[in-house]
């Protein structure tokens, strides 16, 4: 997964074109398009991938809501004796 600004730039490139360097968390990256291919997926493959992605997103949203609620209602006490 590329950041949006890099993804848009790279996917707009033509065969043989080089772009970069792009600063990434672990260094720099340079992209060169060497070939273009068209990939086809069946409806069932796409349907299952979208379904899994939606389920994952729903789980993440539910978890975030749950954790936010816990943080609001949580009372934290620090026992200084245990920290020593």
PDB file of N, CA, C and O in Angstrom:
ATOM      1  N   UNK A   1       0.841  -1.175   0.000  1.00  0.00           N
ATOM      2  CA  UNK A   1       0.000   0.000   0.000  1.00  0.00           C
ATOM      3  C   UNK A   1       0.891   1.246   0.000  1.00  0.00           C
ATOM      4  O   UNK A   1       1.679   1.476   0.917  1.00  0.00           O
ATOM      5  N   UNK A   2       0.737   2.017  -1.036  1.00  0.00           N
ATOM      6  CA  UNK A   2       1.509   3.247  -1.151  1.00  0.00           C
ATOM      7  C   UNK A   2       0.686   4.423  -0.640  1.00  0.00           C
ATOM      8  O   UNK A   2      -0.543   4.394  -0.710  1.00  0.00           O
ATOM      9  N   UNK A   3       1.351   5.462  -0.126  1.00  0.00           N
ATOM     10  CA  UNK A   3       0.630   6.685   0.208  1.00  0.00           C
ATOM     11  C   UNK A   3      -0.053   7.234  -1.052  1.00  0.00           C
ATOM     12  O   UNK A   3       0.445   7.042  -2.161  1.00  0.00           O
ATOM     13  N   UNK A   4      -1.181   7.909  -0.881  1.00  0.00           N
ATOM     14  CA  UNK A   4      -2.002   8.356  -2.009  1.00  0.00           C
ATOM     15  C   UNK A   4      -1.222   9.186  -3.023  1.00  0.00           C
ATOM     16  O   UNK A   4      -1.377   8.978  -4.226  1.00  0.00           O
ATOM     17  N   UNK A   5      -0.386  10.124  -2.567  1.00  0.00           N
ATOM     18  CA  UNK A   5       0.326  10.990  -3.500  1.00  0.00           C
ATOM     19  C   UNK A   5       1.331  10.211  -4.343  1.00  0.00           C
ATOM     20  O   UNK A   5       1.530  10.527  -5.516  1.00  0.00           O
ATOM     21  N   UNK A   6       1.966   9.194  -3.757  1.00  0.00           N
ATOM     22  CA  UNK A   6       2.906   8.367  -4.521  1.00  0.00           C
ATOM     23  C   UNK A   6       2.134   7.439  -5.445  1.00  0.00           C
ATOM     24  O   UNK A   6       2.499   7.285  -6.611  1.00  0.00           O
ATOM     25  N   UNK A   7       1.079   6.821  -4.946  1.00  0.00           N
ATOM     26  CA  UNK A   7       0.266   5.894  -5.749  1.00  0.00           C
ATOM     27  C   UNK A   7      -0.270   6.598  -6.988  1.00  0.00           C
ATOM     28  O   UNK A   7      -0.189   6.052  -8.088  1.00  0.00           O
ATOM     29  N   UNK A   8      -0.815   7.798  -6.828  1.00  0.00           N
ATOM     30  CA  UNK A   8      -1.357   8.530  -7.977  1.00  0.00           C
ATOM     31  C   UNK A   8      -0.272   8.839  -8.991  1.00  0.00           C
ATOM     32  O   UNK A   8      -0.499   8.752 -10.197  1.00  0.00           O
ATOM     33  N   UNK A   9       0.896   9.197  -8.509  1.00  0.00           N
ATOM     34  CA  UNK A   9       2.008   9.508  -9.405  1.00  0.00           C
ATOM     35  C   UNK A   9       2.497   8.264 -10.142  1.00  0.00           C
ATOM     36  O   UNK A   9       2.731   8.309 -11.349  1.00  0.00           O
ATOM     37  N   UNK A  10       2.651   7.158  -9.423  1.00  0.00           N
ATOM     38  CA  UNK A  10       3.178   5.923 -10.022  1.00  0.00           C
ATOM     39  C   UNK A  10       2.186   5.317 -11.002  1.00  0.00           C
ATOM     40  O   UNK A  10       2.585   4.882 -12.082  1.00  0.00           O
ATOM     41  N   UNK A  11       0.905   5.276 -10.656  1.00  0.00           N
ATOM     42  CA  UNK A  11      -0.068   4.664 -11.551  1.00  0.00           C
ATOM     43  C   UNK A  11      -0.319   5.495 -12.807  1.00  0.00           C
ATOM     44  O   UNK A  11      -0.900   5.001 -13.774  1.00  0.00           O
ATOM     45  N   UNK A  12       0.112   6.745 -12.796  1.00  0.00           N
ATOM     46  CA  UNK A  12      -0.024   7.578 -13.988  1.00  0.00           C
ATOM     47  C   UNK A  12       1.185   7.503 -14.915  1.00  0.00           C
ATOM     48  O   UNK A  12       1.204   8.152 -15.961  1.00  0.00           O
ATOM     49  N   UNK A  13       2.185   6.725 -14.545  1.00  0.00           N
ATOM     50  CA  UNK A  13       3.411   6.634 -15.338  1.00  0.00           C
ATOM     51  C   UNK A  13       3.217   5.768 -16.582  1.00  0.00           C
ATOM     52  O   UNK A  13       2.333   4.914 -16.634  1.00  0.00           O
ATOM     53  N   UNK A  14       4.064   6.010 -17.577  1.00  0.00           N
ATOM     54  CA  UNK A  14       4.056   5.214 -18.807  1.00  0.00           C
ATOM     55  C   UNK A  14       5.203   4.205 -18.751  1.00  0.00           C
ATOM     56  O   UNK A  14       6.129   4.358 -17.955  1.00  0.00           O
ATOM     57  N   UNK A  15       5.140   3.177 -19.593  1.00  0.00           N
ATOM     58  CA  UNK A  15       6.189   2.156 -19.652  1.00  0.00           C
ATOM     59  C   UNK A  15       7.525   2.835 -19.965  1.00  0.00           C
ATOM     60  O   UNK A  15       7.630   3.634 -20.896  1.00  0.00           O
ATOM     61  N   UNK A  16       8.543   2.497 -19.164  1.00  0.00           N
ATOM     62  CA  UNK A  16       9.878   3.059 -19.343  1.00  0.00           C
ATOM     63  C   UNK A  16      10.123   4.312 -18.511  1.00  0.00           C
ATOM     64  O   UNK A  16      11.269   4.741 -18.371  1.00  0.00           O
ATOM     65  N   UNK A  17       9.090   4.894 -17.968  1.00  0.00           N
ATOM     66  CA  UNK A  17       9.221   6.122 -17.193  1.00  0.00           C
ATOM     67  C   UNK A  17       9.749   5.811 -15.785  1.00  0.00           C
ATOM     68  O   UNK A  17       9.433   4.774 -15.202  1.00  0.00           O
ATOM     69  N   UNK A  18      10.557   6.732 -15.259  1.00  0.00           N
ATOM     70  CA  UNK A  18      11.135   6.591 -13.922  1.00  0.00           C
ATOM     71  C   UNK A  18      10.721   7.797 -13.091  1.00  0.00           C
ATOM     72  O   UNK A  18      10.764   8.931 -13.569  1.00  0.00           O
ATOM     73  N   UNK A  19      10.315   7.550 -11.838  1.00  0.00           N
ATOM     74  CA  UNK A  19       9.964   8.647 -10.925  1.00  0.00           C
ATOM     75  C   UNK A  19      10.570   8.378  -9.566  1.00  0.00           C
ATOM     76  O   UNK A  19      10.743   7.232  -9.153  1.00  0.00           O
ATOM     77  N   UNK A  20      10.883   9.438  -8.896  1.00  0.00           N
ATOM     78  CA  UNK A  20      11.419   9.342  -7.552  1.00  0.00           C
ATOM     79  C   UNK A  20      12.642  10.198  -7.442  1.00  0.00           C
ATOM     80  O   UNK A  20      12.978  10.908  -8.390  1.00  0.00           O
ATOM     81  N   UNK A  21      13.310  10.163  -6.344  1.00  0.00           N
ATOM     82  CA  UNK A  21      13.060   9.315  -5.183  1.00  0.00           C
ATOM     83  C   UNK A  21      11.901   9.831  -4.333  1.00  0.00           C
ATOM     84  O   UNK A  21      11.645  11.033  -4.256  1.00  0.00           O
ATOM     85  N   UNK A  22      11.217   8.893  -3.707  1.00  0.00           N
ATOM     86  CA  UNK A  22      10.142   9.196  -2.773  1.00  0.00           C
ATOM     87  C   UNK A  22      10.632   8.803  -1.382  1.00  0.00           C
ATOM     88  O   UNK A  22      11.139   7.699  -1.183  1.00  0.00           O
ATOM     89  N   UNK A  23      10.473   9.721  -0.414  1.00  0.00           N
ATOM     90  CA  UNK A  23      10.886   9.432   0.968  1.00  0.00           C
ATOM     91  C   UNK A  23       9.853   8.514   1.601  1.00  0.00           C
ATOM     92  O   UNK A  23       8.659   8.814   1.623  1.00  0.00           O
ATOM     93  N   UNK A  24      10.341   7.386   2.117  1.00  0.00           N
ATOM     94  CA  UNK A  24       9.503   6.417   2.807  1.00  0.00           C
ATOM     95  C   UNK A  24      10.030   6.265   4.233  1.00  0.00           C
ATOM     96  O   UNK A  24      11.141   6.709   4.519  1.00  0.00           O
ATOM     97  N   UNK A  25       9.257   5.648   5.137  1.00  0.00           N
ATOM     98  CA  UNK A  25       9.710   5.511   6.526  1.00  0.00           C
ATOM     99  C   UNK A  25      11.062   4.807   6.680  1.00  0.00           C
ATOM    100  O   UNK A  25      11.827   5.123   7.591  1.00  0.00           O
ATOM    101  N   UNK A  26      11.351   3.859   5.795  1.00  0.00           N
ATOM    102  CA  UNK A  26      12.598   3.112   5.929  1.00  0.00           C
ATOM    103  C   UNK A  26      13.636   3.456   4.862  1.00  0.00           C
ATOM    104  O   UNK A  26      14.570   2.686   4.636  1.00  0.00           O
ATOM    105  N   UNK A  27      13.479   4.605   4.207  1.00  0.00           N
ATOM    106  CA  UNK A  27      14.455   5.019   3.203  1.00  0.00           C
ATOM    107  C   UNK A  27      13.786   5.721   2.033  1.00  0.00           C
ATOM    108  O   UNK A  27      12.744   6.358   2.185  1.00  0.00           O
ATOM    109  N   UNK A  28      14.400   5.594   0.864  1.00  0.00           N
ATOM    110  CA  UNK A  28      13.882   6.214  -0.352  1.00  0.00           C
ATOM    111  C   UNK A  28      13.562   5.140  -1.376  1.00  0.00           C
ATOM    112  O   UNK A  28      14.191   4.082  -1.400  1.00  0.00           O
ATOM    113  N   UNK A  29      12.565   5.423  -2.230  1.00  0.00           N
ATOM    114  CA  UNK A  29      12.196   4.479  -3.276  1.00  0.00           C
ATOM    115  C   UNK A  29      12.126   5.196  -4.613  1.00  0.00           C
ATOM    116  O   UNK A  29      11.686   6.343  -4.699  1.00  0.00           O
ATOM    117  N   UNK A  30      12.570   4.499  -5.659  1.00  0.00           N
ATOM    118  CA  UNK A  30      12.505   4.979  -7.033  1.00  0.00           C
ATOM    119  C   UNK A  30      11.695   3.947  -7.808  1.00  0.00           C
ATOM    120  O   UNK A  30      11.899   2.745  -7.644  1.00  0.00           O
ATOM    121  N   UNK A  31      10.773   4.417  -8.656  1.00  0.00           N
ATOM    122  CA  UNK A  31       9.907   3.511  -9.403  1.00  0.00           C
ATOM    123  C   UNK A  31      10.161   3.637 -10.890  1.00  0.00           C
ATOM    124  O   UNK A  31      10.316   4.737 -11.420  1.00  0.00           O
ATOM    125  N   UNK A  32      10.200   2.484 -11.561  1.00  0.00           N
ATOM    126  CA  UNK A  32      10.312   2.430 -13.015  1.00  0.00           C
ATOM    127  C   UNK A  32       9.265   1.446 -13.511  1.00  0.00           C
ATOM    128  O   UNK A  32       9.187   0.315 -13.032  1.00  0.00           O
ATOM    129  N   UNK A  33       8.464   1.882 -14.471  1.00  0.00           N
ATOM    130  CA  UNK A  33       7.450   1.007 -15.060  1.00  0.00           C
ATOM    131  C   UNK A  33       8.107   0.232 -16.198  1.00  0.00           C
ATOM    132  O   UNK A  33       8.571   0.820 -17.174  1.00  0.00           O
ATOM    133  N   UNK A  34       8.140  -1.081 -16.064  1.00  0.00           N
ATOM    134  CA  UNK A  34       8.765  -1.925 -17.080  1.00  0.00           C
ATOM    135  C   UNK A  34       7.737  -2.641 -17.944  1.00  0.00           C
ATOM    136  O   UNK A  34       8.060  -3.107 -19.037  1.00  0.00           O
ATOM    137  N   UNK A  35       6.491  -2.732 -17.459  1.00  0.00           N
ATOM    138  CA  UNK A  35       5.464  -3.473 -18.202  1.00  0.00           C
ATOM    139  C   UNK A  35       4.099  -3.079 -17.668  1.00  0.00           C
ATOM    140  O   UNK A  35       3.964  -2.677 -16.512  1.00  0.00           O
ATOM    141  N   UNK A  36       3.100  -3.196 -18.509  1.00  0.00           N
ATOM    142  CA  UNK A  36       1.711  -2.986 -18.094  1.00  0.00           C
ATOM    143  C   UNK A  36       0.938  -4.244 -18.428  1.00  0.00           C
ATOM    144  O   UNK A  36       1.063  -4.788 -19.526  1.00  0.00           O
ATOM    145  N   UNK A  37       0.133  -4.709 -17.472  1.00  0.00           N
ATOM    146  CA  UNK A  37      -0.702  -5.880 -17.696  1.00  0.00           C
ATOM    147  C   UNK A  37      -2.122  -5.576 -17.261  1.00  0.00           C
ATOM    148  O   UNK A  37      -2.352  -4.786 -16.345  1.00  0.00           O
ATOM    149  N   UNK A  38      -3.053  -6.201 -17.918  1.00  0.00           N
ATOM    150  CA  UNK A  38      -4.446  -6.109 -17.522  1.00  0.00           C
ATOM    151  C   UNK A  38      -4.800  -7.398 -16.796  1.00  0.00           C
ATOM    152  O   UNK A  38      -4.539  -8.498 -17.283  1.00  0.00           O
ATOM    153  N   UNK A  39      -5.391  -7.242 -15.638  1.00  0.00           N
ATOM    154  CA  UNK A  39      -5.758  -8.398 -14.836  1.00  0.00           C
ATOM    155  C   UNK A  39      -7.270  -8.418 -14.706  1.00  0.00           C
ATOM    156  O   UNK A  39      -7.896  -7.396 -14.423  1.00  0.00           O
ATOM    157  N   UNK A  40      -7.841  -9.575 -14.914  1.00  0.00           N
ATOM    158  CA  UNK A  40      -9.286  -9.728 -14.771  1.00  0.00           C
ATOM    159  C   UNK A  40      -9.586 -10.642 -13.592  1.00  0.00           C
ATOM    160  O   UNK A  40      -8.914 -11.649 -13.372  1.00  0.00           O
ATOM    161  N   UNK A  41     -10.595 -10.270 -12.854  1.00  0.00           N
ATOM    162  CA  UNK A  41     -11.036 -11.068 -11.720  1.00  0.00           C
ATOM    163  C   UNK A  41     -12.498 -11.427 -11.928  1.00  0.00           C
ATOM    164  O   UNK A  41     -13.269 -10.665 -12.511  1.00  0.00           O
ATOM    165  N   UNK A  42     -12.858 -12.597 -11.440  1.00  0.00           N
ATOM    166  CA  UNK A  42     -14.254 -13.003 -11.536  1.00  0.00           C
ATOM    167  C   UNK A  42     -15.067 -12.216 -10.516  1.00  0.00           C
ATOM    168  O   UNK A  42     -14.522 -11.676  -9.553  1.00  0.00           O
ATOM    169  N   UNK A  43     -16.356 -12.159 -10.737  1.00  0.00           N
ATOM    170  CA  UNK A  43     -17.249 -11.467  -9.817  1.00  0.00           C
ATOM    171  C   UNK A  43     -17.130 -12.062  -8.415  1.00  0.00           C
ATOM    172  O   UNK A  43     -17.112 -11.325  -7.429  1.00  0.00           O
ATOM    173  N   UNK A  44     -17.049 -13.388  -8.321  1.00  0.00           N
ATOM    174  CA  UNK A  44     -16.975 -14.043  -7.014  1.00  0.00           C
ATOM    175  C   UNK A  44     -15.698 -13.658  -6.260  1.00  0.00           C
ATOM    176  O   UNK A  44     -15.724 -13.457  -5.046  1.00  0.00           O
ATOM    177  N   UNK A  45     -14.579 -13.556  -6.994  1.00  0.00           N
ATOM    178  CA  UNK A  45     -13.326 -13.162  -6.352  1.00  0.00           C
ATOM    179  C   UNK A  45     -13.434 -11.745  -5.793  1.00  0.00           C
ATOM    180  O   UNK A  45     -13.031 -11.483  -4.660  1.00  0.00           O
ATOM    181  N   UNK A  46     -13.972 -10.853  -6.582  1.00  0.00           N
ATOM    182  CA  UNK A  46     -14.116  -9.459  -6.156  1.00  0.00           C
ATOM    183  C   UNK A  46     -15.125  -9.368  -5.017  1.00  0.00           C
ATOM    184  O   UNK A  46     -14.902  -8.651  -4.042  1.00  0.00           O
ATOM    185  N   UNK A  47     -16.222 -10.086  -5.138  1.00  0.00           N
ATOM    186  CA  UNK A  47     -17.264 -10.070  -4.118  1.00  0.00           C
ATOM    187  C   UNK A  47     -16.692 -10.509  -2.767  1.00  0.00           C
ATOM    188  O   UNK A  47     -16.927  -9.859  -1.748  1.00  0.00           O
ATOM    189  N   UNK A  48     -15.943 -11.610  -2.764  1.00  0.00           N
ATOM    190  CA  UNK A  48     -15.361 -12.108  -1.517  1.00  0.00           C
ATOM    191  C   UNK A  48     -14.333 -11.139  -0.940  1.00  0.00           C
ATOM    192  O   UNK A  48     -14.286 -10.942   0.274  1.00  0.00           O
ATOM    193  N   UNK A  49     -13.512 -10.534  -1.792  1.00  0.00           N
ATOM    194  CA  UNK A  49     -12.509  -9.583  -1.316  1.00  0.00           C
ATOM    195  C   UNK A  49     -13.179  -8.361  -0.696  1.00  0.00           C
ATOM    196  O   UNK A  49     -12.755  -7.891   0.360  1.00  0.00           O
ATOM    197  N   UNK A  50     -14.213  -7.850  -1.336  1.00  0.00           N
ATOM    198  CA  UNK A  50     -14.931  -6.684  -0.807  1.00  0.00           C
ATOM    199  C   UNK A  50     -15.627  -7.048   0.498  1.00  0.00           C
ATOM    200  O   UNK A  50     -15.618  -6.270   1.453  1.00  0.00           O
ATOM    201  N   UNK A  51     -16.227  -8.227   0.536  1.00  0.00           N
ATOM    202  CA  UNK A  51     -16.919  -8.679   1.749  1.00  0.00           C
ATOM    203  C   UNK A  51     -15.943  -8.747   2.923  1.00  0.00           C
ATOM    204  O   UNK A  51     -16.256  -8.265   4.012  1.00  0.00           O
ATOM    205  N   UNK A  52     -14.765  -9.339   2.717  1.00  0.00           N
ATOM    206  CA  UNK A  52     -13.766  -9.435   3.772  1.00  0.00           C
ATOM    207  C   UNK A  52     -13.280  -8.060   4.218  1.00  0.00           C
ATOM    208  O   UNK A  52     -13.060  -7.822   5.406  1.00  0.00           O
ATOM    209  N   UNK A  53     -13.116  -7.169   3.261  1.00  0.00           N
ATOM    210  CA  UNK A  53     -12.664  -5.823   3.589  1.00  0.00           C
ATOM    211  C   UNK A  53     -13.718  -5.087   4.421  1.00  0.00           C
ATOM    212  O   UNK A  53     -13.374  -4.391   5.377  1.00  0.00           O
ATOM    213  N   UNK A  54     -14.990  -5.233   4.067  1.00  0.00           N
ATOM    214  CA  UNK A  54     -16.064  -4.590   4.824  1.00  0.00           C
ATOM    215  C   UNK A  54     -16.186  -5.172   6.231  1.00  0.00           C
ATOM    216  O   UNK A  54     -16.412  -4.436   7.192  1.00  0.00           O
ATOM    217  N   UNK A  55     -16.037  -6.485   6.351  1.00  0.00           N
ATOM    218  CA  UNK A  55     -16.080  -7.122   7.672  1.00  0.00           C
ATOM    219  C   UNK A  55     -14.935  -6.602   8.535  1.00  0.00           C
ATOM    220  O   UNK A  55     -15.135  -6.270   9.704  1.00  0.00           O
ATOM    221  N   UNK A  56     -13.739  -6.532   7.962  1.00  0.00           N
ATOM    222  CA  UNK A  56     -12.575  -6.044   8.696  1.00  0.00           C
ATOM    223  C   UNK A  56     -12.788  -4.602   9.147  1.00  0.00           C
ATOM    224  O   UNK A  56     -12.471  -4.246  10.282  1.00  0.00           O
ATOM    225  N   UNK A  57     -13.323  -3.784   8.259  1.00  0.00           N
ATOM    226  CA  UNK A  57     -13.568  -2.380   8.603  1.00  0.00           C
ATOM    227  C   UNK A  57     -14.602  -2.273   9.729  1.00  0.00           C
ATOM    228  O   UNK A  57     -14.447  -1.455  10.636  1.00  0.00           O
ATOM    229  N   UNK A  58     -15.646  -3.087   9.674  1.00  0.00           N
ATOM    230  CA  UNK A  58     -16.666  -3.061  10.713  1.00  0.00           C
ATOM    231  C   UNK A  58     -16.075  -3.487  12.058  1.00  0.00           C
ATOM    232  O   UNK A  58     -16.400  -2.899  13.090  1.00  0.00           O
ATOM    233  N   UNK A  59     -15.220  -4.494  12.054  1.00  0.00           N
ATOM    234  CA  UNK A  59     -14.564  -4.940  13.284  1.00  0.00           C
ATOM    235  C   UNK A  59     -13.680  -3.822  13.843  1.00  0.00           C
ATOM    236  O   UNK A  59     -13.700  -3.555  15.044  1.00  0.00           O
ATOM    237  N   UNK A  60     -12.911  -3.173  12.978  1.00  0.00           N
ATOM    238  CA  UNK A  60     -12.038  -2.092  13.426  1.00  0.00           C
ATOM    239  C   UNK A  60     -12.845  -0.933  14.011  1.00  0.00           C
ATOM    240  O   UNK A  60     -12.466  -0.366  15.036  1.00  0.00           O
ATOM    241  N   UNK A  61     -13.958  -0.582  13.360  1.00  0.00           N
ATOM    242  CA  UNK A  61     -14.814   0.499  13.861  1.00  0.00           C
ATOM    243  C   UNK A  61     -15.420   0.129  15.212  1.00  0.00           C
ATOM    244  O   UNK A  61     -15.464   0.955  16.124  1.00  0.00           O
ATOM    245  N   UNK A  62     -15.883  -1.103  15.338  1.00  0.00           N
ATOM    246  CA  UNK A  62     -16.462  -1.560  16.606  1.00  0.00           C
ATOM    247  C   UNK A  62     -15.426  -1.572  17.720  1.00  0.00           C
ATOM    248  O   UNK A  62     -15.718  -1.183  18.851  1.00  0.00           O
ATOM    249  N   UNK A  63     -14.228  -2.012  17.404  1.00  0.00           N
ATOM    250  CA  UNK A  63     -13.156  -2.052  18.396  1.00  0.00           C
ATOM    251  C   UNK A  63     -12.788  -0.644  18.845  1.00  0.00           C
ATOM    252  O   UNK A  63     -12.583  -0.399  20.034  1.00  0.00           O
ATOM    253  N   UNK A  64     -12.706   0.277  17.894  1.00  0.00           N
ATOM    254  CA  UNK A  64     -12.386   1.664  18.239  1.00  0.00           C
ATOM    255  C   UNK A  64     -13.464   2.249  19.142  1.00  0.00           C
ATOM    256  O   UNK A  64     -13.144   2.906  20.132  1.00  0.00           O
ATOM    257  N   UNK A  65     -14.728   2.026  18.821  1.00  0.00           N
ATOM    258  CA  UNK A  65     -15.828   2.518  19.639  1.00  0.00           C
ATOM    259  C   UNK A  65     -15.761   1.924  21.040  1.00  0.00           C
ATOM    260  O   UNK A  65     -15.929   2.636  22.030  1.00  0.00           O
ATOM    261  N   UNK A  66     -15.516   0.624  21.121  1.00  0.00           N
ATOM    262  CA  UNK A  66     -15.414  -0.068  22.406  1.00  0.00           C
ATOM    263  C   UNK A  66     -14.276   0.506  23.250  1.00  0.00           C
ATOM    264  O   UNK A  66     -14.457   0.779  24.436  1.00  0.00           O
ATOM    265  N   UNK A  67     -13.102   0.689  22.638  1.00  0.00           N
ATOM    266  CA  UNK A  67     -11.957   1.230  23.364  1.00  0.00           C
ATOM    267  C   UNK A  67     -12.190   2.676  23.793  1.00  0.00           C
ATOM    268  O   UNK A  67     -11.803   3.061  24.896  1.00  0.00           O
ATOM    269  N   UNK A  68     -12.815   3.476  22.941  1.00  0.00           N
ATOM    270  CA  UNK A  68     -13.138   4.860  23.306  1.00  0.00           C
ATOM    271  C   UNK A  68     -14.075   4.894  24.501  1.00  0.00           C
ATOM    272  O   UNK A  68     -13.895   5.710  25.406  1.00  0.00           O
ATOM    273  N   UNK A  69     -15.078   4.013  24.516  1.00  0.00           N
ATOM    274  CA  UNK A  69     -16.001   3.935  25.654  1.00  0.00           C
ATOM    275  C   UNK A  69     -15.266   3.517  26.930  1.00  0.00           C
ATOM    276  O   UNK A  69     -15.513   4.066  28.004  1.00  0.00           O
ATOM    277  N   UNK A  70     -14.371   2.551  26.807  1.00  0.00           N
ATOM    278  CA  UNK A  70     -13.595   2.134  27.972  1.00  0.00           C
ATOM    279  C   UNK A  70     -12.760   3.282  28.522  1.00  0.00           C
ATOM    280  O   UNK A  70     -12.685   3.473  29.736  1.00  0.00           O
ATOM    281  N   UNK A  71     -12.137   4.039  27.641  1.00  0.00           N
ATOM    282  CA  UNK A  71     -11.292   5.160  28.071  1.00  0.00           C
ATOM    283  C   UNK A  71     -12.121   6.224  28.792  1.00  0.00           C
ATOM    284  O   UNK A  71     -11.656   6.812  29.768  1.00  0.00           O
ATOM    285  N   UNK A  72     -13.337   6.472  28.320  1.00  0.00           N
ATOM    286  CA  UNK A  72     -14.200   7.481  28.945  1.00  0.00           C
ATOM    287  C   UNK A  72     -14.613   7.060  30.352  1.00  0.00           C
ATOM    288  O   UNK A  72     -14.689   7.899  31.250  1.00  0.00           O
ATOM    289  N   UNK A  73     -14.876   5.789  30.549  1.00  0.00           N
ATOM    290  CA  UNK A  73     -15.412   5.301  31.813  1.00  0.00           C
ATOM    291  C   UNK A  73     -14.351   4.733  32.753  1.00  0.00           C
ATOM    292  O   UNK A  73     -14.677   4.309  33.861  1.00  0.00           O
ATOM    293  N   UNK A  74     -13.118   4.718  32.336  1.00  0.00           N
ATOM    294  CA  UNK A  74     -12.042   4.111  33.111  1.00  0.00           C
ATOM    295  C   UNK A  74     -11.503   5.115  34.130  1.00  0.00           C
ATOM    296  O   UNK A  74     -11.236   6.270  33.799  1.00  0.00           O
ATOM    297  N   UNK A  75     -11.350   4.664  35.355  1.00  0.00           N
ATOM    298  CA  UNK A  75     -10.719   5.477  36.393  1.00  0.00           C
ATOM    299  C   UNK A  75      -9.353   4.862  36.662  1.00  0.00           C
ATOM    300  O   UNK A  75      -9.244   3.681  36.990  1.00  0.00           O
ATOM    301  N   UNK A  76      -8.329   5.667  36.522  1.00  0.00           N
ATOM    302  CA  UNK A  76      -6.963   5.173  36.658  1.00  0.00           C
ATOM    303  C   UNK A  76      -6.390   5.671  37.983  1.00  0.00           C
ATOM    304  O   UNK A  76      -6.462   6.857  38.302  1.00  0.00           O
ATOM    305  N   UNK A  77      -5.823   4.741  38.743  1.00  0.00           N
ATOM    306  CA  UNK A  77      -5.147   5.076  39.990  1.00  0.00           C
ATOM    307  C   UNK A  77      -3.714   4.575  39.872  1.00  0.00           C
ATOM    308  O   UNK A  77      -3.466   3.466  39.398  1.00  0.00           O
ATOM    309  N   UNK A  78      -2.792   5.396  40.303  1.00  0.00           N
ATOM    310  CA  UNK A  78      -1.390   5.012  40.276  1.00  0.00           C
ATOM    311  C   UNK A  78      -0.942   4.729  41.698  1.00  0.00           C
ATOM    312  O   UNK A  78      -1.041   5.590  42.572  1.00  0.00           O
ATOM    313  N   UNK A  79      -0.455   3.533  41.923  1.00  0.00           N
ATOM    314  CA  UNK A  79       0.068   3.133  43.226  1.00  0.00           C
ATOM    315  C   UNK A  79       1.571   3.377  43.206  1.00  0.00           C
ATOM    316  O   UNK A  79       2.341   2.595  42.648  1.00  0.00           O
ATOM    317  N   UNK A  80       1.968   4.482  43.828  1.00  0.00           N
ATOM    318  CA  UNK A  80       3.385   4.894  43.834  1.00  0.00           C
ATOM    319  C   UNK A  80       4.284   3.821  44.473  1.00  0.00           C
ATOM    320  O   UNK A  80       5.441   3.674  44.080  1.00  0.00           O
ATOM    321  N   UNK A  81       3.762   3.081  45.445  1.00  0.00           N
ATOM    322  CA  UNK A  81       4.568   2.046  46.124  1.00  0.00           C
ATOM    323  C   UNK A  81       4.966   0.941  45.154  1.00  0.00           C
ATOM    324  O   UNK A  81       6.074   0.411  45.231  1.00  0.00           O
ATOM    325  N   UNK A  82       4.064   0.596  44.242  1.00  0.00           N
ATOM    326  CA  UNK A  82       4.370  -0.461  43.274  1.00  0.00           C
ATOM    327  C   UNK A  82       5.369   0.011  42.217  1.00  0.00           C
ATOM    328  O   UNK A  82       6.053  -0.814  41.611  1.00  0.00           O
ATOM    329  N   UNK A  83       5.464   1.298  41.991  1.00  0.00           N
ATOM    330  CA  UNK A  83       6.401   1.821  40.986  1.00  0.00           C
ATOM    331  C   UNK A  83       7.841   1.832  41.476  1.00  0.00           C
ATOM    332  O   UNK A  83       8.775   1.917  40.679  1.00  0.00           O
ATOM    333  N   UNK A  84       8.015   1.746  42.782  1.00  0.00           N
ATOM    334  CA  UNK A  84       9.388   1.807  43.341  1.00  0.00           C
ATOM    335  C   UNK A  84      10.151   0.549  43.109  1.00  0.00           C
ATOM    336  O   UNK A  84      11.308   0.444  43.515  1.00  0.00           O
TER     337      UNK A  84
END
